[in-house]
Amino acid sequence: MALIRDGVRYVVRHRFIAPCVVVATLINFVAGAQMALTPVFLVRTLDTPAAVVGILMASGGLGSLIGAALTPKVSRLLGSARALIVASVVTAGATVLIPLAGHCRAARKIAAGGAVTCALKSSVRRLGAV
C-alpha cells in the first residue's frame, strides 16, 4: 500500500505527468461515452440499418490503423507538441460531424468523422507515448 501511495504522490506532484494523466482520463471518459452512445444515435435518431452501423463502427478501426501509421511522420514533420495540439483540435472538429448528421443519407459524414476521430485519437495516444 505504501508503494501505491508513493506512486500516486509522485504522479500528482510531477509537473508534466500530472496534467497528462488528467487529460488522458478525461479523453478516455468522453471516448467511452461516445462509443456507447454513437450506435444508439445512429439507430434511434437516424434510423440507420444495423449493418450500416456495424460498418460505421468498424471504420473507427481503420482510422486507428491509419493514425498509427501516420503518427511517426506527423510527429517528425510538426514536432510532438504541435502534432498533439493539431490532433486534438482536428479530433474535436471531426467529432462535431456526428451530431450534425440529420438523415441516414448523411451517415457518410459520420463514417468520415468517426474514422478521422479514431485516427487522431490513436495519434494522440501514440504521441503521448513518444
VOZA-554859 format. One record per residue: x, y, z of N, C-alpha, C, O, CB in turn; residue in three letters. Coordinates in steps of 0.001 Angstrom, whole numbers, plus 500000, padded with zeros to 6 digits. Glycine has a CB too. Example, Ala and Ser with C-alpha at 12.3 -4.5 7.8 and 13.67 -1.06 7.14 Angstrom:
BEGIN
513190494310507800512300495500507800513200496700507800514236496681508465511308495527509046ALA 512850497750507080513670498940507140512900500030507870513409501138508039514084499402505725SER 
//
This chain:
BEGIN
500813498811500000500000500000500000500861501259500000500502502263499385499073499995501193MET 501971501202500676502865502360500743503442502675499364503625503841499015504004502107501753ALA 503729501629498579504259501854497229503219502534496334503559503406495534504704500521496599LEU 501981502141496469500909502771495690500784504237496083500673505108495220499557502035495906ILE 500803504505497368500711505887497860501883506719497340501698507862496922500682505915499407ARG 503091506144497368504258506856496849504128507126495352504486508203494876505531506058497126ASP 503617506149494618503437506324493178502423507397492852502655508227491972503016505025492545GLY 501297507390493553500268508408493336500816509786493705500599510754492975498994508088494164VAL 501507509878494805502091511152495235503073511670494184503085512863493880502802510992496601ARG 503886510785493633504851511185492596504128511728491359504492512780490834505750509987492202TYR 503106511005490901502372511422489703501661512749489939501713513632489083501356510344489290VAL 500999512905491079500241514123491370501157515337491461500762516436491073499456513962492673VAL 502345515160491955503262516287492143504134516559490924504774517609490850504142516033493337ARG 504171515647489979505047515818488813504501516899487882503307516933487581505197514484488048HIS 505374517759487441504996518912486632504407518524485276503506519207484788506195519798486425ARG 504885517460484665504429517060483337503473515864483366502522515807482587505619516731482472PHE 503723514931484248502918513712484271501501513981484782500546513415484250503593512653485140ILE 501346514821485789500022515077486367499023515613485336497917515082485240500145516064487518ALA 499379516655484558498419517125483549498134516076482476497013516000481972498939518393482891PRO 499118515278482127498914514217481124497922513176481639497080512691480884500261513537480766CYS 498020512837482908497094511858483492495677512425483516494720511711483216497540511466484926VAL 495536513696483868494207514322483897493594514333482494492434513958482321494296515768484456VAL 494361514757481504493855514815480128493521513419479619492469513224479011494885515486479198VAL 494391512449479854494132511077479398492864510514480041492088509818479386495334510167479721ALA 492658510813481305491455510345481996490202510960481383489219510259481144491529510682483493THR 490233512255481129489077512925480527488806512410479116487654512173478751489299514437480495LEU 489856512237478329489692511736476955489093510339476970488184510046476194491045511726476208ILE 489588509484477834489063508118477901487613508094478363486823507292477865489915507270478836ASN 487249508954479303485866509022479772484935509453478639483901508827478408485747509995480962PHE 485302510515477939484470511021476843484427510029475688483368509811475098484994512378476350VAL 485565509427475360485598508460474256484730507243474579484059506713473693487050508017473968ALA 484736506802475813483890505678476203482413506009476067481623505194475590484194505262477628GLY 482046507215476491480654507642476351480272507768474883479174507383474484480425508974477072ALA 481178508305474091480902508458472658480727507099471980479822506927471164482037509243471976GLN 481569506153472307481460504818471707480166504123472130479602503347471359482668503956472100MET 479698504392473333478460503772473795477230504432473186476239503754472914478379503833475308ALA 477278505738472969476103506465472511475980506572470990474878506776470480476118507828473094LEU 477075506441470266477017506580468810476076505564468157475259505964467328478408506430468227THR 476149504272468489475205503336467860473740503663468201472856503503467358475527501904468296PRO 473490504115469424472129504481469819471648505664468980470514505673468502472068504825471332VAL 472506506650468807472177507815467986471903507408466542470942507867465925473315508844468037PHE 472753506548466019472586506113464630471261505385464423470561505638463443473743505207464217LEU 470917504490465334469716503670465160468455504466465482467501504443464705469788502420466046VAL 468433505161466603467204505832467044466933507150466328465792507448465977467272506083468519ARG 467973507927466114467772509250465528467833509232464008467026509874463337468803510209466063THR 468798508490463469468988508487462019468355507290461327468424507180460103470448508522461704LEU 467741506391462087467128505178461515468096504423460606467724503972459523465866505545460728ASP 469321504294461056470352503609460277470213502109460465470058501646461595471769504081460690THR 470263501332459375470199499870459499471387499323460302472466499916460322470164499220458103PRO 471170498203460950472207497604461807473489497318461033474581497516461566471691496311462438ALA 473380496860459795474575496561459002475404497819458762476634497778458811474183495928457660ALA 474732498924458506475442500185458272476111500654459562477231501164459533474471501273457739VAL 475427500483460693476013500855461986477298500056462211478306500604462657475001500607463149VAL 477255498766461902478454497935462042479593498424461171480741498473461613478136496498461699GLY 479284498783459943480317499282459026480888500604459530482099500822459493479742499459457602ILE 480008501481460000480472502770460513481352502614461751482368503293461896479282503660460838LEU 480950501717462630481759501497463831483103500855463476484124501144464102480998500610464835MET 483089499987462471484343499361462034485273500368461378486491500184461383484056498218461065ALA 484711501432460812485564502449460190486495503082461223487566503581460875484704503535459514SER 486090503062462482486969503568463539488233502735463667489305503271463946486234503593464872GLY 488117501417463462489298500560463489490263500899462360491479500932462547488889499098463400GLY 489696501148461191490518501549460052491197502884460344492374503079460038489663501645458765LEU 490436503798460942491015505086461312492155504949462301493142505680462221489956505978461890GLY 492023504020463229493104503791464196494360503264463513495473503665463853492651502809465279SER 494177502372462558495339501858461819496020502969461024497248503059460992494915500720460873LEU 495215503809460386495782504928459626496523505874460561497626506324460251494676505689458860ILE 495918506174461704496570507042462671497880506468463186498864507190463342495648507303463824GLY 497888505176463447499121504528463914500209504584462845501389504742463160498844503066464306ALA 499811504454461590500797504501460507501331505915460278502503506093459948500181503970459218ALA 500482506903460452500883508286460166501567509002461321502241510009461105499690509070459762LEU 501412508511462522501934509203463699503431509508463632503813510644463911501659508384464915THR 504299508556463277505726508902463223506026510003462217506838510884462498506544507675462880PRO 505393509973461064505635511002460045505132512360460506505813513372460342504963510618458724LYS 503935512377461084503356513644461540504187514230462678504417515439462710501894513441461996VAL 504632513407463597505426513927464718506792514428464258507323515383464824505605512847465785SER 507365513790463235508630514299462684508400515624461952509218516539462046509264513260461723ARG 507297515720461232507001516910460443506663518114461326507186519207461108505848516628459490LEU 505801517922462310505328519033463136506030519149464477506039520220465084503869518894463366LEU 506613518066464940507115518006466303506012517435467186504828517607466895507572519417466805GLY 506388516770468239505410516079469082504384517009469695503193516699469691506114515338470172SER 504821518146470223503893519060470897502880519639469918501680519638470191504662520193471585ALA 503358520134468779502433520704467792501504519640467234500324519907467005503208521370466651ARG 502017518448467014501176517365466491500064517025467481498934516765467070502028516110466193ALA 500369517023468780499336516783469800498254517859469765497064517556469858499970516729471198LEU 498671519113469631497709520212469593496847520126468343495623520235468421498433521564469647ILE 497479519932467192496732519830465928495780518636465967494622518752465566497704519701464724VAL 496259517498466443495416516303466501494222516519467425493116516074467117496234515095466973ALA 494429517187468538493332517445469471492285518366468861491086518123469000493869518052470763SER 492731519426468184491793520371467577491022519714466433489806519880466329492539521617467066VAL 491720518969465574491055518318464441490119517217464940489052517010464363492099517733463457VAL 490498516522465985489627515495466563488319516107467051487242515563466805490338514772467721THR 488415517236467741487201517905468213486338518332467032485116518188467071487556519126469085ALA 486956518849465998486210519249464808485542518074464112484401518182463663487124519951463841GLY 486242516958464021485675515779463370484535515191464197483573514660463643486760514723463142ALA 484639515283465497483590514758466368482290515552466208481202515005466387484051514789467833THR 482403516829465874481221517666465678480389517171464488479191517446464423481638519134465461VAL 480997516455463559480248515943462405479134514983462825478116514879462141481196515238461435LEU 479319514296463926478343513276464327476967513882464617475987513444464015478847512525465559ILE 476852514865465509475505515397465749474962516244464597473760516503464543475509516221467005PRO 475829516681463673475358517462462540474664516599461496473970517118460623476511518202461908LEU 474844515303461579474184514417460629472693514423460922472284514161462054474763512971460702ALA 471878514717459922470456514824460158469639513709459543468499513491459953469975516110459651GLY 470178513005458583469436511964457879470339510752457702471561510856457810468917512475456502HIS 469738509618457434470531508410457201471482508614456033472579508056456002469616507202456936CYS 471042509426455066471871509741453911473182510409454345474205510287453672471104510650452939ARG 473133511103455461474302511816455961475238510912456746476204511398457335473870512972456825ALA 474981509630456769475821508702457536477259508694457034478172508323457772475245507293457470ALA 477464509098455793478850509174455283479659510172456086480849509959456319478867509566453788ARG 479034511257456514479721512236457350480150511591458666481247511831459171478813513458457616LYS 479266510777459197479580510112460461480728509128460261481618509035461106478335509385461023ILE 480714508396459156481804507449458882483120508187458751484133507777459319481520506640457601ALA 483102509284457995484328510063457829484761510662459158485936510606459520484129511172456786ALA 483802511239459884484130511826461182484639510789462162485596511037462895482921512524461761GLY 483997509619462179484436508544463075485815508033462730486635507802463619483457507402463038GLY 486080507854461445487396507357461030488483508378461343489546508028461855487399507025459528ALA 488207509648461029489189510695461319489407510821462818490541510943463281488735512043460734VAL 488320510791463569488419510919465016489242509787465616490125510034466437487030510944465641THR 488965508554465218489723507416465750491182507484465324492073507155466106489103506094465285CYS 491429507905464099492812508037463639493552509062464486494688508832464901492858508439462151ALA 492910510180464737493568511226465501493717510852466966494733511172467585492801512517465377LEU 492721510181467529492850509735468916493988508740469052494731508760470034491540509111469410LYS 494120507871468059495232506927468071496554507681467998497513507341468692495114505927466901SER 496595508702467155497812509502467027498135510215468325499290510257468748497670510514465897SER 497116510775468956497329511485470210497874510539471258498800510888471991496030512132470698VAL 497306509336471339497787508358472326499233507968472036500058507897472946496889507100472328ARG 499535507716470755500900507308470401501882508439470626502993508201471098500966506847468946ARG 501494509676470296502395510806470515502665511018471993503768511402472385501815512075469908LEU 501644510763472818501839510877474250502854509874474778503498510109475801500530510697474960GLY 502992508760474078503945507725474491505345508002473963506306507377474412503477506358474013ALA 505479508944472999506785509229472388507675509934473365508816510259473038506632510070471122VAL 
//
